[in-house]
Amino acid sequence: MENRNKRQFDRHYLRARRWFFGMQGTDGFLFKLLVYGLLIGIGFVYLFPLIYMGSYSFKSLDDLLNPLVNWIPTQLYLENYKKANEVLDFVPTLLETLYVTVLPALAQTAIAAVIGYGLARFDFKGKKILFVLVLATFIIPPQVTLIPRYIFFKELNLLGSLNAFILPAASGQGLNSAIFILIFYQFFRMVPKALEEAAQIDGAGHFRIFFTIAIPMAVPAIIISFLFSFVWYWNETYLASIYFGDALTTLPLQLQKFVATYQKMFPAGMNTGINQLNEGIKMAGTVLSILPLLVVYFITQRWFTEGVDRSGITGE
């Protein structure tokens, strides 16, 4: 009787232990609870600003002043977006932003692919030193080279035009170009040399091999490089304000001047606060400024995930 009770106790103990800890320690209830708890916590940290912006952007002035209204507005108030659209001059500014970001991103991706392929496939004297110098351009803070680069661009009459972004990107010195060169370098090193050797036997030259074999196989690296470059150029406000001045503008630049522009366009009356800038209008302007990036991400999410997986990128 005692042996049977002991066996039943051991069986229930093993079953409970297996349920809590799993067979390998990574498939039990406690491990899953810890993992999902961390994921929910990290996800909340990232989603909270978006939820906050979305909620407050639809609040009227009465909802903002009402302490009983917290997350859910009492009505779908679109006047905030109407005023934010006027202040940002959204559609023309969006087109100008795409002009400022897409062209340098394309140039930077193309030249990074060429440089990465050359470093991965050709051996020449001083290659390692050149590679170290390329990576050093990412380590050196951009503030160190800002003044000499500004003087150099001024002497070449590049200020006030997109050439201040295009020419550095086309010469491998765009925003964080070293990272993209490294991505292509690592990717092309993983491509079997037997494919290129077979093409050389058939009489193909280096340019044909690059465009017909290397580039089609490097689509994941191209997608990753272009998307990251696009986002970095989109978010760049410091260099854009210095190089472009008043000649070109972007949505992030307009967002920086949102308060001053709003006060000029909608001056508050002497005895009324109808046109007074509030939190809801600010949040609406912020949502409009990041909306194109969110749309781009949702459209390219599948290719972006596959590109990260196939190119071996794990983080920045």
C-alpha positions as CSV (number, residue, x, y, z in Angstrom):
1,M,0.0,0.0,0.0
2,E,2.8,2.4,0.9
3,N,4.7,1.5,-2.3
4,R,1.6,2.2,-4.4
5,N,1.0,5.6,-2.7
6,K,4.7,6.4,-3.2
7,R,4.5,5.6,-6.9
8,Q,1.4,7.7,-7.3
9,F,3.0,10.6,-5.5
10,D,6.1,10.3,-7.7
11,R,4.0,10.1,-10.8
12,H,2.0,13.3,-9.9
13,Y,5.2,15.0,-8.9
14,L,6.9,14.3,-12.2
15,R,3.8,15.4,-14.0
16,A,3.6,18.6,-12.1
17,R,7.3,19.2,-12.6
18,R,7.0,18.5,-16.3
19,W,4.1,21.0,-16.5
20,F,6.0,23.7,-14.7
21,F,9.5,23.2,-16.0
22,G,9.0,21.2,-19.2
23,M,11.2,18.4,-20.5
24,Q,14.2,20.5,-21.4
25,G,13.6,23.4,-19.1
26,T,12.5,25.6,-22.0
27,D,9.0,24.4,-22.8
28,G,7.4,24.5,-19.3
29,F,4.8,26.9,-18.0
30,L,7.3,29.0,-15.9
31,F,9.6,29.5,-18.9
32,K,6.7,30.5,-21.2
33,L,5.3,32.8,-18.5
34,L,8.7,34.6,-18.2
35,V,9.1,34.9,-22.0
36,Y,5.6,36.1,-22.7
37,G,5.9,38.5,-19.7
38,L,9.1,40.0,-21.1
39,L,7.6,40.3,-24.6
40,I,4.4,41.9,-23.4
41,G,6.4,44.4,-21.2
42,I,8.8,45.3,-24.1
43,G,6.0,45.5,-26.5
44,F,4.1,47.9,-24.2
45,V,7.1,50.1,-23.9
46,Y,7.3,50.4,-27.7
47,L,3.5,50.7,-28.3
48,F,2.7,53.1,-25.5
49,P,3.9,56.2,-27.4
50,L,1.9,55.2,-30.4
51,I,-1.2,54.5,-28.4
52,Y,-0.8,57.8,-26.5
53,M,-0.4,59.8,-29.8
54,G,-3.3,58.1,-31.4
55,S,-5.6,58.6,-28.4
56,Y,-4.7,62.3,-27.8
57,S,-4.8,63.2,-31.5
58,F,-8.5,62.5,-31.6
59,K,-9.4,64.5,-28.5
60,S,-11.2,67.8,-28.6
61,L,-10.3,70.6,-26.2
62,D,-13.2,69.5,-23.9
63,D,-11.8,66.0,-23.7
64,L,-8.3,67.3,-22.9
65,L,-9.7,69.4,-20.1
66,N,-12.0,66.7,-18.8
67,P,-10.2,64.6,-16.1
68,L,-12.7,61.8,-16.6
69,V,-11.6,61.2,-20.2
70,N,-8.4,59.3,-20.2
71,W,-7.7,57.0,-23.2
72,I,-10.9,56.9,-25.2
73,P,-12.2,60.2,-26.6
74,T,-15.9,61.0,-26.3
75,Q,-16.0,61.6,-30.1
76,L,-13.9,61.1,-33.2
77,Y,-12.6,64.7,-33.4
78,L,-10.8,65.3,-36.8
79,E,-10.3,69.0,-36.5
80,N,-6.8,68.4,-34.9
81,Y,-5.7,66.6,-38.1
82,K,-7.2,69.3,-40.3
83,K,-5.2,72.0,-38.6
84,A,-2.0,69.8,-38.4
85,N,-2.4,69.1,-42.1
86,E,-2.5,72.9,-42.8
87,V,0.5,73.6,-40.6
88,L,2.7,70.8,-42.0
89,D,1.4,71.5,-45.6
90,F,1.3,67.7,-45.6
91,V,1.1,66.6,-49.3
92,P,3.7,69.0,-50.8
93,T,6.0,68.4,-47.8
94,L,5.6,64.7,-48.1
95,L,6.5,64.7,-51.8
96,E,9.6,66.9,-51.0
97,T,10.5,64.5,-48.2
98,L,10.4,61.5,-50.5
99,Y,12.5,63.4,-53.0
100,V,15.1,64.1,-50.3
101,T,15.1,60.6,-48.9
102,V,14.5,58.1,-51.7
103,L,17.2,59.4,-54.2
104,P,20.1,59.4,-51.6
105,A,18.9,56.0,-50.3
106,L,19.0,54.5,-53.8
107,A,22.4,56.0,-54.5
108,Q,23.8,54.8,-51.2
109,T,22.5,51.3,-51.6
110,A,23.9,51.0,-55.1
111,I,27.4,52.2,-54.3
112,A,27.5,50.2,-51.1
113,A,26.7,47.0,-53.1
114,V,29.6,47.9,-55.5
115,I,32.1,48.6,-52.8
116,G,31.0,45.5,-50.7
117,Y,31.4,43.3,-53.7
118,G,34.8,44.6,-54.6
119,L,36.1,44.1,-51.1
120,A,34.6,40.6,-50.9
121,R,35.8,39.3,-54.2
122,F,39.1,41.1,-55.1
123,D,42.4,41.0,-53.4
124,F,44.7,44.0,-53.8
125,K,47.4,45.8,-51.9
126,G,46.2,47.8,-48.9
127,K,42.7,46.1,-48.9
128,K,42.7,45.6,-45.2
129,I,43.8,49.1,-44.5
130,L,41.1,50.5,-46.8
131,F,38.5,48.3,-45.2
132,V,39.5,49.5,-41.7
133,L,39.3,53.1,-42.9
134,V,35.8,52.5,-44.3
135,L,34.6,51.1,-41.0
136,A,36.3,54.0,-39.2
137,T,34.0,56.5,-40.9
138,F,31.1,54.9,-38.9
139,I,33.0,55.1,-35.6
140,I,34.1,58.7,-35.9
141,P,31.3,61.0,-34.7
142,P,29.8,63.0,-37.5
143,Q,30.1,66.2,-35.4
144,V,33.9,66.0,-35.9
145,T,33.7,66.2,-39.7
146,L,30.7,68.5,-39.8
147,I,32.5,71.8,-40.1
148,P,35.1,70.8,-42.7
149,R,32.5,69.1,-44.7
150,Y,30.3,72.2,-44.6
151,I,33.1,74.4,-45.8
152,F,33.9,71.9,-48.5
153,F,30.3,71.8,-49.7
154,K,30.1,75.6,-49.6
155,E,33.2,75.9,-51.9
156,L,31.6,73.4,-54.3
157,N,28.3,75.3,-54.2
158,L,26.4,72.2,-53.0
159,L,24.5,73.9,-50.2
160,G,20.9,74.5,-50.7
161,S,20.4,71.5,-53.0
162,L,20.0,67.8,-52.8
163,N,23.5,67.3,-54.1
164,A,24.7,67.8,-50.5
165,F,23.1,64.3,-49.8
166,I,23.4,62.7,-53.2
167,L,27.2,63.2,-53.9
168,P,28.3,61.8,-50.5
169,A,25.9,58.9,-50.9
170,A,27.2,58.2,-54.4
171,S,30.8,58.2,-53.2
172,G,30.2,55.8,-50.2
173,Q,30.2,58.5,-47.6
174,G,26.4,58.8,-47.0
175,L,24.6,58.4,-43.7
176,N,26.1,55.3,-42.0
177,S,27.4,54.0,-45.4
178,A,30.0,51.8,-43.6
179,I,27.2,49.7,-42.2
180,F,25.7,49.0,-45.6
181,I,29.2,48.3,-47.1
182,L,29.8,45.8,-44.3
183,I,26.4,44.1,-44.9
184,F,27.1,43.6,-48.6
185,Y,30.7,42.5,-47.8
186,Q,29.5,39.8,-45.5
187,F,26.7,38.8,-47.8
188,F,28.9,38.5,-50.9
189,R,31.4,36.5,-49.0
190,M,28.7,33.9,-48.3
191,V,28.0,33.5,-52.1
192,P,29.8,30.4,-53.5
193,K,32.7,31.4,-55.7
194,A,32.0,28.3,-57.8
195,L,29.0,30.2,-59.4
196,E,31.3,33.1,-60.5
197,E,34.1,30.7,-61.6
198,A,31.6,28.8,-63.8
199,A,30.4,32.1,-65.3
200,Q,34.0,33.1,-66.0
201,I,34.6,29.8,-67.8
202,D,31.6,30.7,-70.0
203,G,33.3,34.0,-70.9
204,A,31.5,36.4,-68.5
205,G,33.4,39.4,-67.3
206,H,33.3,40.9,-63.8
207,F,30.6,43.4,-64.6
208,R,28.3,40.8,-66.1
209,I,28.9,38.4,-63.1
210,F,28.1,41.3,-60.7
211,F,24.8,42.3,-62.4
212,T,23.6,38.8,-63.4
213,I,24.7,36.6,-60.5
214,A,25.7,38.7,-57.5
215,I,22.9,41.3,-57.5
216,P,20.0,38.9,-57.9
217,M,21.3,36.8,-55.0
218,A,21.8,40.0,-52.9
219,V,18.2,41.0,-52.9
220,P,17.8,40.6,-49.1
221,A,20.8,42.8,-48.5
222,I,19.5,45.3,-50.9
223,I,16.1,45.5,-49.2
224,I,17.7,45.8,-45.8
225,S,20.1,48.5,-46.9
226,F,17.6,50.6,-48.7
227,L,15.0,50.5,-45.9
228,F,17.5,51.4,-43.2
229,S,19.0,54.1,-45.4
230,F,15.5,55.4,-46.3
231,V,14.6,55.7,-42.6
232,W,17.9,57.3,-41.6
233,Y,17.6,60.0,-44.3
234,W,14.0,60.5,-43.4
235,N,14.8,61.1,-39.7
236,E,17.9,63.3,-40.4
237,T,17.1,66.8,-39.4
238,Y,20.4,68.2,-38.2
239,L,22.3,67.9,-41.4
240,A,19.3,68.6,-43.5
241,S,18.7,71.9,-41.8
242,I,22.4,72.9,-42.2
243,Y,22.8,71.8,-45.8
244,F,19.4,72.7,-47.2
245,G,18.5,75.8,-45.3
246,D,15.2,77.1,-46.7
247,A,15.7,75.6,-50.1
248,L,14.3,72.1,-49.1
249,T,12.3,70.8,-46.2
250,T,11.0,67.5,-44.8
251,L,8.2,66.4,-42.5
252,P,10.6,66.0,-39.5
253,L,11.9,69.6,-40.1
254,Q,8.4,70.9,-40.4
255,L,7.5,69.1,-37.2
256,Q,10.4,70.9,-35.4
257,K,8.9,74.2,-36.4
258,F,5.3,73.1,-35.7
259,V,4.6,75.3,-32.7
260,A,6.0,78.5,-34.3
261,T,4.2,77.8,-37.6
262,Y,0.9,77.1,-35.9
263,Q,1.1,80.4,-33.9
264,K,1.7,82.3,-37.1
265,M,-1.1,80.6,-39.0
266,F,-3.7,80.5,-36.1
267,P,-3.0,83.5,-33.8
268,A,-4.9,83.2,-30.6
269,G,-7.6,85.9,-30.0
270,M,-7.3,88.3,-27.2
271,N,-10.2,86.9,-25.1
272,T,-10.7,83.5,-26.6
273,G,-8.7,80.2,-26.8
274,I,-10.3,78.7,-29.8
275,N,-7.1,78.8,-31.9
276,Q,-4.8,78.0,-29.0
277,L,-2.3,75.2,-29.6
278,N,-3.1,72.1,-27.5
279,E,-1.8,68.6,-26.9
280,G,-4.3,67.1,-29.4
281,I,-3.1,69.2,-32.3
282,K,0.6,68.4,-31.5
283,M,-0.1,64.7,-31.4
284,A,-2.0,64.9,-34.7
285,G,1.0,66.6,-36.3
286,T,3.3,63.9,-34.9
287,V,1.1,61.1,-36.2
288,L,1.1,62.7,-39.7
289,S,4.8,62.9,-39.7
290,I,5.4,59.2,-38.9
291,L,2.4,57.9,-40.8
292,P,4.4,57.4,-44.1
293,L,7.0,55.4,-42.4
294,L,4.4,53.2,-40.8
295,V,2.8,52.7,-44.2
296,V,6.1,51.8,-45.8
297,Y,6.8,49.3,-42.9
298,F,3.4,47.5,-43.2
299,I,3.9,47.2,-47.0
300,T,7.4,45.9,-46.9
301,Q,7.1,44.0,-43.6
302,R,7.3,40.5,-45.2
303,W,10.3,41.4,-47.4
304,F,12.0,43.2,-44.5
305,T,11.7,40.2,-42.2
306,E,12.9,37.8,-44.9
307,G,15.8,40.2,-45.7
308,V,16.9,40.3,-42.0
309,D,16.7,36.5,-41.8
310,R,18.6,35.8,-45.0
311,S,21.2,38.5,-44.6
312,G,22.1,37.5,-41.0
313,I,21.4,40.9,-39.4
314,T,20.6,40.5,-35.7
315,G,20.7,44.2,-34.6
316,E,22.4,47.5,-34.8
